[in-house]
């Protein structure tokens, strides 16, 4: 039998959640679709919920994570900033390192 340790991590800023798996998934979907509305829909999330999460991330981070353009001839859009992309990369690296650490720790036990 193979055992695994399961855990969820998140990053807080001043005691409030900045990033977690759900928020990172939303940011990645925004990058893929170029739209908050399309990103929310792809994740089965309401636009209101998605906007609330993005607003929270933007207000709690040191720099803007996403920028939005109001519609027009070509429609509006939402893009990740370079800072937003760096936050996603940092979160993914931390998460991956956490899983590797936990896998290593359980392999040291009698649970194998």
Backbone bond lengths (Angstrom), bond angles and torsions (degrees), N, CA, C in turn:
res aa  C-N    CA-C-N  psi(-1)  N-CA   C-N-CA  omega(-1)  CA-C   N-CA-C  phi
1 X - - - 1.450 - - 1.528 108.48 -
2 X 1.328 115.99 138.77 1.465 120.41 179.11 1.530 109.13 -106.34
3 X 1.321 115.35 129.67 1.456 121.21 179.19 1.525 110.04 -104.71
4 X 1.308 116.29 147.42 1.460 122.96 176.96 1.526 108.22 -134.94
5 X 1.303 116.38 144.04 1.457 121.53 171.79 1.524 106.33 -94.03
6 X 1.313 117.09 130.24 1.458 121.88 178.14 1.520 109.14 -110.34
7 X 1.305 115.40 138.95 1.456 120.33 -178.15 1.524 108.93 -155.05
8 X 1.307 116.30 154.05 1.462 122.12 173.14 1.525 107.14 -120.40
9 X 1.311 113.99 138.20 1.460 117.70 177.29 1.522 109.22 -119.20
10 X 1.297 114.94 159.18 1.455 120.97 172.65 1.510 107.59 -150.31
11 X 1.306 115.09 161.24 1.459 121.99 178.20 1.519 107.45 -109.98
12 X 1.324 116.06 131.02 1.461 121.34 178.89 1.520 110.08 -108.26
13 X 1.314 114.59 151.93 1.462 122.09 173.11 1.525 106.57 -127.47
14 X 1.311 116.70 117.63 1.473 122.00 -179.40 1.528 112.43 52.80
15 X 1.336 116.37 41.75 1.459 121.36 175.81 1.515 115.72 81.13
16 X 1.331 117.82 5.65 1.461 121.74 178.72 1.519 109.59 -122.32
17 X 1.336 116.60 145.01 1.460 120.16 -178.82 1.518 110.56 -62.89
18 X 1.319 115.22 126.71 1.462 122.16 174.37 1.523 108.53 -97.34
19 X 1.325 115.65 -55.95 1.471 120.92 -177.60 1.509 110.83 -137.03
20 X 1.306 115.30 142.65 1.450 124.64 171.95 1.519 106.67 -148.72
21 X 1.305 117.19 -178.55 1.461 120.34 -176.64 1.530 112.71 -58.08
22 X 1.327 117.56 -41.85 1.459 120.77 -179.30 1.515 112.68 -64.79
23 X 1.305 116.86 -44.33 1.462 120.96 -179.70 1.522 110.78 -67.54
24 X 1.319 116.46 -38.51 1.463 119.87 178.14 1.532 109.98 -66.20
25 X 1.325 117.27 -40.63 1.473 120.29 176.68 1.522 110.77 -59.75
26 X 1.323 116.86 -41.28 1.459 120.98 178.38 1.524 110.62 -64.52
27 X 1.312 117.66 -45.07 1.464 120.81 179.22 1.530 111.18 -62.21
28 X 1.320 116.74 -40.79 1.466 120.07 177.56 1.530 110.77 -64.48
29 X 1.319 117.12 -38.80 1.468 120.85 178.71 1.528 110.42 -67.33
30 X 1.319 117.54 -35.50 1.466 120.87 176.09 1.523 109.18 -63.31
31 X 1.327 116.26 -43.27 1.466 119.18 179.94 1.532 111.01 -63.34
32 X 1.322 116.28 -39.48 1.472 120.38 -179.45 1.524 112.62 -69.67
33 X 1.340 116.89 -39.79 1.465 120.54 -173.14 1.524 113.98 -97.27
34 X 1.330 117.56 -22.91 1.454 120.90 -176.41 1.520 112.90 73.22
35 X 1.331 116.10 16.28 1.458 120.34 -175.00 1.519 110.20 -151.25
36 X 1.325 116.05 133.30 1.456 120.25 176.25 1.526 109.96 -67.22
37 X 1.312 116.71 -41.31 1.463 121.35 -179.92 1.533 111.33 -61.71
38 X 1.323 116.94 -46.91 1.470 120.86 -179.91 1.525 110.83 -67.64
39 X 1.324 116.18 -37.55 1.463 120.03 178.71 1.525 110.21 -63.18
40 X 1.323 116.38 -46.05 1.466 120.99 179.21 1.529 110.03 -60.06
41 X 1.306 116.20 -46.51 1.466 120.67 -179.17 1.525 111.12 -61.31
42 X 1.327 117.11 -41.21 1.469 120.60 -179.10 1.524 112.37 -64.36
43 X 1.336 116.22 -24.36 1.464 121.32 -179.55 1.530 112.70 -100.25
44 X 1.342 116.24 3.11 1.460 119.63 -178.96 1.521 112.52 68.04
45 X 1.319 116.06 33.66 1.459 122.54 -175.47 1.531 108.47 -116.89
46 X 1.308 117.20 147.12 1.464 119.41 176.98 1.527 109.23 -70.62
47 X 1.314 115.00 152.56 1.462 120.01 177.20 1.528 109.74 -59.93
48 X 1.322 116.91 -41.35 1.465 121.73 -178.61 1.533 110.97 -59.98
49 X 1.323 116.41 -44.06 1.468 121.22 179.28 1.530 110.08 -64.85
50 X 1.348 116.00 -44.88 1.465 120.43 -179.83 1.523 110.83 -61.83
51 X 1.336 116.25 -44.33 1.456 120.15 179.75 1.522 110.20 -62.30
52 X 1.316 116.85 -41.17 1.456 121.80 179.75 1.534 111.16 -61.69
53 X 1.331 116.56 -42.78 1.471 120.55 179.62 1.524 111.43 -66.41
54 X 1.331 116.81 -44.55 1.462 120.74 -179.92 1.526 110.07 -65.24
55 X 1.315 117.07 -41.01 1.462 121.16 178.50 1.530 110.20 -61.74
56 X 1.331 117.01 -41.24 1.464 120.73 178.74 1.526 111.02 -63.98
57 X 1.323 117.02 -43.65 1.466 120.39 179.60 1.526 109.73 -63.57
58 X 1.323 116.75 -46.80 1.466 120.30 179.91 1.525 112.14 -60.47
59 X 1.321 116.95 -42.23 1.466 119.63 -176.19 1.526 112.67 -74.98
60 X 1.324 117.55 -22.17 1.473 120.35 -178.05 1.521 113.86 -97.30
61 X 1.315 117.10 -9.15 1.462 118.95 -178.49 1.524 110.67 -95.24
62 X 1.313 115.19 164.57 1.460 120.84 -177.83 1.522 112.13 -68.50
63 X 1.337 115.86 -30.68 1.461 122.07 -179.58 1.526 108.21 -135.99
64 X 1.320 115.89 166.68 1.460 120.13 177.40 1.527 109.70 -62.23
65 X 1.315 115.59 138.03 1.462 122.22 179.94 1.528 109.75 -97.41
66 X 1.321 115.91 -34.42 1.465 121.41 175.85 1.523 109.08 -132.72
67 X 1.315 115.64 154.85 1.459 122.14 172.24 1.518 107.46 -126.85
68 X 1.310 115.59 149.94 1.464 120.48 -179.25 1.514 109.91 -124.55
69 X 1.327 114.52 147.41 1.454 122.00 173.50 1.518 107.62 -116.10
70 X 1.313 115.52 133.91 1.456 120.26 178.89 1.523 108.39 -72.34
71 X 1.324 115.99 148.53 1.467 121.89 -178.12 1.518 113.31 -55.32
72 X 1.261 114.74 170.00 1.459 123.13 -179.04 1.507 106.72 -177.67
73 X 1.295 116.58 -148.19 1.464 120.90 178.81 1.523 111.92 -54.72
74 X 1.308 114.92 -45.94 1.476 120.44 -177.70 1.525 112.85 -95.04
75 X 1.306 117.02 1.50 1.458 120.21 -177.60 1.510 110.87 85.39
76 X 1.302 115.61 169.92 1.464 120.54 179.88 1.513 110.52 -86.88
77 X 1.281 115.26 -165.42 1.453 119.55 178.53 1.512 110.83 -179.86
78 X 1.296 114.76 165.81 1.457 121.80 177.89 1.518 107.47 -132.95
79 X 1.324 115.92 131.97 1.463 120.97 -179.11 1.524 110.15 -127.56
80 X 1.315 114.66 149.73 1.452 120.06 172.24 1.521 108.60 -77.87
81 X 1.311 115.62 141.90 1.460 120.45 173.90 1.527 108.16 -83.91
82 X 1.314 115.73 169.32 1.470 119.79 175.37 1.526 109.80 -59.33
83 X 1.331 116.19 -37.45 1.465 120.30 178.58 1.529 110.05 -65.19
84 X 1.327 117.13 -41.94 1.463 121.35 177.33 1.520 111.68 -59.53
85 X 1.313 116.33 -43.19 1.474 120.78 178.27 1.524 110.61 -63.61
86 X 1.336 116.78 -38.06 1.474 119.86 179.23 1.528 111.06 -68.00
87 X 1.340 117.41 -35.45 1.464 120.15 177.16 1.526 111.13 -65.00
88 X 1.327 116.63 -42.39 1.464 120.69 178.55 1.522 109.92 -61.73
89 X 1.313 116.23 -45.47 1.468 120.34 -179.56 1.535 110.27 -61.81
90 X 1.324 116.77 -43.26 1.470 120.44 179.40 1.524 110.29 -63.05
91 X 1.332 117.21 -45.14 1.462 120.66 179.64 1.528 110.68 -61.53
92 X 1.321 117.01 -46.83 1.464 120.49 -179.66 1.530 111.82 -61.01
93 X 1.325 116.81 -40.32 1.465 121.11 178.61 1.522 110.91 -64.98
94 X 1.317 116.47 -45.92 1.469 120.78 179.02 1.528 110.05 -61.99
95 X 1.312 117.14 -44.63 1.462 121.87 -179.44 1.529 110.71 -61.96
96 X 1.315 116.45 -46.69 1.468 120.72 179.42 1.525 111.06 -61.65
97 X 1.333 116.85 -43.95 1.460 120.57 179.03 1.521 111.56 -64.55
98 X 1.326 116.76 -35.19 1.457 121.22 177.45 1.529 110.14 -63.29
99 X 1.345 117.25 -46.72 1.469 120.87 179.27 1.529 111.16 -62.03
100 X 1.327 117.06 -42.51 1.470 120.44 178.64 1.523 110.62 -61.29
101 X 1.333 116.11 -43.52 1.459 120.84 178.91 1.529 110.74 -61.04
102 X 1.341 116.62 -47.22 1.465 120.04 -178.60 1.522 111.57 -64.48
103 X 1.336 117.37 -40.01 1.462 120.35 176.73 1.531 110.88 -61.97
104 X 1.325 116.01 -40.66 1.465 120.78 178.78 1.530 110.76 -65.32
105 X 1.327 116.47 -42.05 1.456 120.76 -179.33 1.525 112.11 -64.56
106 X 1.329 117.60 -43.01 1.467 118.59 -178.85 1.521 110.65 -70.26
107 X 1.334 117.32 -27.99 1.464 118.82 178.91 1.524 111.39 -69.25
108 X 1.332 118.10 -18.18 1.462 122.94 178.31 1.533 112.01 -80.83
109 X 1.326 116.87 -13.56 1.460 120.75 -176.44 1.516 110.84 -91.57
110 X 1.313 115.99 179.02 1.445 121.43 176.92 1.536 110.94 -79.93
111 X 1.330 118.36 -6.34 1.472 122.95 177.72 1.526 108.37 -84.62
112 X 1.287 116.94 99.09 1.474 119.43 -177.70 1.489 111.67 -129.12
